[in-house]
Amino acid sequence: MKSMAIIKTFFVLLIVSAGFSTGNNAQLKAPGVKWDDSYSFDMYNAFKIEFYAKNNELMRTMQYRTYYQSDGENFDVKYVTDGKGMGFETVMDKKNQVGIQIFGNPGGASTTYNAGGYKYPADADLKKLEIVPTTETKQICGITCKKFTYTYLKIFGEVWLTDEVTLPNDLGMFRACKMAAKHNTLSVPGFVMEMTTEDDKGGKTLMTTVSLKNAEKYSVSLKGVNMSTAINKVSYFIINL
């Protein structure tokens, strides 16, 4: 459950940094934070994240789906699990510029809802991860991908990019990658199909695209929920799973 603990720790830090207020009148305490009563999506991409110990032992696998709109900009990154009360997802509302985090099963009695406004960094403030091209290629989901490598402080790994997919990386695994919190984008254009992050202690995370452009309707209802709201805006790239 180490990966779950990391996620919950990040969530607590986000609450502190954003200044969440809670209670039935929370939205009155955070002016400008607004959201829709419901969000609907009709497509999704699927990917998985595998966590390895230093001896290359697989410790945990997490399945995700990024639901999105074929005719809109909103999207929802959802952890796929059968565990009761273990679900979590983040809805990104591009019109209202707000991120909504849902912990638990939507509609459940113990489900927690949090909404916070976000802001985009100026172009000059965007942090690019410098990646180095190699001559290696491979097929992922039937798509030709090219291998790049990177090193950042004590973290290193591989990035497999393709120019055959025109979707933004917000709809893929790069947004969920730990490097995305430190780097907003990559130095080379392309859609990330697979990525590894390793550290000098031997730990490794492998993120792989499972499928793309799947047709499925999915909706999230927020009408009448007890929503905690954030007083301060955070970076668009911090609101992450």
N, C-alpha and C positions, 0 to 999 in steps of 0.2 A: 504493500500500500504506500510505498515511499513516493511514487509519482503523484498519488492523490494528495498526500500531505504537502508536497511542493506546490501543487495547484492551489490548495486552501491557504497556504502561507502567502502566496502571491495575492490572492483575493483579499486577505486581511490588510496587506500593505497598500493595496489599491484603495481600500476604504479609508485608511488613515490619510494617504496623500491627497485623495479627492475631497475629504471632509464630508462623508456621508451623514445625512440626518435621517432619522427614522421616525416612524409613527404614522397614524392615519392622516395627519395633515402635513406629511413630509414634503409634498410638492409645493406647498405654500412657503416652506422654509428655503427652497432652492429655486428662485425665480428663473425663468428661461428654460428650465428642464422640462421638456414635454415629449410625449410619445403618443402613438396611435393606439386605439383600443385593440387592434389585431393586425397581424402581419401574415401575408400569404406568399408562398413560394411554389414554383412549379418545376424546378430542376435541382439536381444536387450532384456534387462531386464527392467521391469517397476516398479516404486515405487512412493509413494506419501508422501508429507510432510505437516502435519497439524500444524498450529500455534494457541495456545490457550492463552487467557488472564487469569489473576489471578482468575477470577470467573469461570474458566473452559469453558468460551464462545469461540466457534470456530471462529477465526478471518479470517483465510485464509487457503486455500488448494492449494498446488502446485503439479503438476504432472510432473514426470521426466522419461526419458528413458536413459539408458546407452547402446548405440550401440557399438558392438564389432565385432571382426573378429574370425570366427570359426577356421581359420588357421593362425592367426596372433596375435600380441600383442597390436596394437593400439586400442583405444576406444574413444568414444565421449559421454560426459554427456550433455544431451539436455533437456532444460525446454520446456514442451509441452504446447502451448497456441495458441488460435485463435486470440489473440490481435495483431493488425497491428503494426509492429515495436517493439513488446514487447518480442520477442524471444531472447534467449541467449543460448550459448553452449560452451563447452570447449573440443577441440580435443587434445588428448594426443598422441604424436608421440614418440614411444619408441625408434625407430631407431635413430632419430636425437636428441633425448632427448630435446624436445621442447613442450611447451604447447601453443595452439592457442585459444584465446578467441574471440568469435564472439557475438557482441551485436547488436540486430536488426534482421531482416530477411535476411539470406544469399542472396547476389546478389542485395539487395535493395540499393537505392541511399544513404540512411542515415546510412547504416550499418557500424559499427566500427570493425576493425580487429586488434588484438594485438598478437604478438608472443614473447615468452621469453624462454630462455634456463633454464633448471632445473638441479639439482644435487641431488643424493641420499645421505641421511645421512649415516655415518658409522654405522655398527651394534651396536657399543658401544654407539652411540648417539640416537638410536631409543628410542622413548618414549612410554612406554606401559601403557595403562589404566588398572589398577588392577580391575578385576571384581570378584564378589563373587558368587559361585554357590548356587542355591536353589533346592528344590525338585519338583518345578512346571514345567509342560510341557504343550504345546498346539500345535494345528495344524495351520500352516500358509501356505496358498496355497497348502494344502494337504501334507505338510512336517512337521514332528515332530521336535519341537524346545524346547530347554531347557532355562529356565529363569535364568539370572544372574543379580546382582545389583551392583551399584557402587556409590561412593561419591568422588567428586573432588572439594576441597575448598567449595564454596557455591553452587555447581552444583551436582545434583544427578539424578539417573534414573534407567532404566531397559535395559537390552540387551537380546534379544532372539536369541540364536545361534543354528545352526544345523550342523551335520557332514554328512548329506545326500547330500549336495551340494558341489561340488569340485571346483567351480569357485573362483577366488581371490576376496577379498573384494573391490578391485578397481572397480569391475563391479556391485557393489551393493550400498546400501544407505549409508554405513559407510563413504565413501569418501565425501559425501555431508554433513555429520553430523558436527555440530560445534565442537564436541569433537575431530574430526580427525585433526583439526589444532593444537590442544594441545597435542594429542597423536596419534602417527603414526600407532599403532597396539594395539591389546588386549593381555592381559596376558594369555588368553585361546584360543587355535586354534578353528576355525569354521567359517562358513559363517553367517554374520549378516542378519537376516530376519526382525527384528523389533528393534527399539531403541527409548527410550524416554530420553529427557533432561529437567530437571526442575530446577528452581532456588528458592532462599529463598524469592523472591518477588511474587511467585505464577505463573509465566509464565511457559509454557510447550510447547515443540515441540515433536510431534510424527511422526516417520518415519516408514513406513510400506511397505514391498514388496508386489506388486500387482500381478506380474507374472514373470516367468523366462524362458529363452531359447526360446524366440519367434523368428521365422524365418521371416525376412523382410529385403529387400535390402534398403540401405540408403547411400547416398554419399554427400560429401562436396567438392565443387570446389573453389579453392583459386587462380586460374590462373588469373593474371592481377589485383588482388585487391590491394588497397593501405594499406599496412601492416605496422603498427607501431611495432617497435622491442625494446626489453629490453636490455640494456647494461650489467646489472648485472644478474647473475643466482640466482634463488631462490630455496628453498627446494622443492622437488617433491611433498611434502604433503601440501604445501601452495597453489599451483595452484588448486583451488577448486571452487565449486559453492556454 
